[in-house]
Amino acid sequence: MENSFAQEVKIGDILIGSNHRIAIQSMTNVPVGEIQASVNQCKQLFDAGADLVRLSVPRMPDIDSLREVKKKLVADGYTKPLVADVHFSSQIAEECARIVEKVRINPGNYIDKRANFKELNLSEHEYNLELEKMHDRLLPLIKVCNEYGTAIRIGSNHGSLSDRILSRYGNTAKGMVEAAMEFISIFEAENFHNLVISMKASNVKVMTESCELLNRRMAENGMVYPQHLGVTEAGSGNDARIKSCLGIAYLLNKGIGDTIRVSLTENPVNEITFSKKFISEFGEKKAYPAEPPYPELLDKVNFTPKPQDAETAIAETCIALANNLIGKKITEVKINGNIVGIDNDDFAADIMQAAGLAISKAEFISCPGCGRTNYDLERISEAVKHEFSHLKGLKIATMGCVVNGPGEMADADYGCVGSTKDHVIIYKGQTPVIRDVPQENAVEMLKKVITDNGDWKEK
Ligand code: SF4
């Protein structure tokens, strides 16, 4: 078999998959109910070069707001596709599919209930009944998508698998892939193929492993759909750029990936600016090898960064090193040694940590924020990084909302999660410990919980 590309998928007036160029996207971080603010942010993102923009649609009343946002954008000549991000509600997904060009649904919570992390001992018969129930619940969405030409993204996240999947496969790359494959089978049974699939995790290795496994499973199944790539909850600053770039570059080097979202807890326009810098290296899209195992495409590192701005340097370095790091060929940092051309200790250490190969400081997970965020996530996550970065070995999360935050930060040691307006909840692992904390006291309360649990050290 020859190398090949993913199936072509139409999203509004753009095509992705096949040998079409890699599309870049971002997401608004203001509530869709703030219509003018959402319109303005969509325009900024499109003007910056986004091919698609996603908006979170958490509640039924937000459907009208989404309709209004779309109408205003089109009236002003912005006709590029919008994507509705929907969790928990099939009804919202069905309505959004009449308004925007693509709807993202999450197999972890579209039909199955939110995970309680309880072991379910379903018999084969009971498991199949659940699949049949899922099939029935997806039919109305498929009907609307067929009628309106809407595409669907099936977005599996490491942090939001259902109890049904967790019980059978664990919180693993395989679980993420199988959750998506169950949905794919249902869409295919209804002859619906306008699908994009994503496997996201905050851990670069889990993300890359699940995307590769998905590609293999789809190839075995006879049809490879385009993949949307992203390292979720990557955080902010250089660390986030390195994590995203390593994970995405590794996969694009193997010909996997058709659209990307770099996730930053910053102004979303920065996501587009950085994506453009880094995607320019992949102008000529590679085809994925049809037969596993995929060959290593970058076996040797022979790379000297040119003098340039920091973002471009990060992008070029990560692209050059991605395969070697993710493939674990380099197992220790030797400055000017086996990481050729990197003469900055901090940068080298950051790269090794992002690849999960050497831990030199605390690891921070933070979501980019979206319409569900109810507090100053960017400021608080920066303050958390500043205060706790010396706590080597700890994983600390700062998440925008209590709806998805706790699940998505499942492997963090401590967390600060948005709750009511300008308030957060402090978590120890998966357990909420202090509720109703004003955001101004978030760092202090987080420090108290870390100290109470014996993990605090002076700088
Ligand atoms: S965790 Fe963050 S990005 Fe995810 S839904 Fe909540 S606020 Fe939005």
Boltz pocket constraint, residues with backbone or C-beta under 6 A from the ligand:
constraints:
  - pocket:
      binder: B
      contacts: [[A, 56], [A, 367], [A, 368], [A, 369], [A, 370], [A, 371], [A, 372], [A, 373], [A, 399], [A, 400], [A, 401], [A, 402], [A, 403], [A, 404], [A, 405], [A, 408]]
      max_distance: 6.0
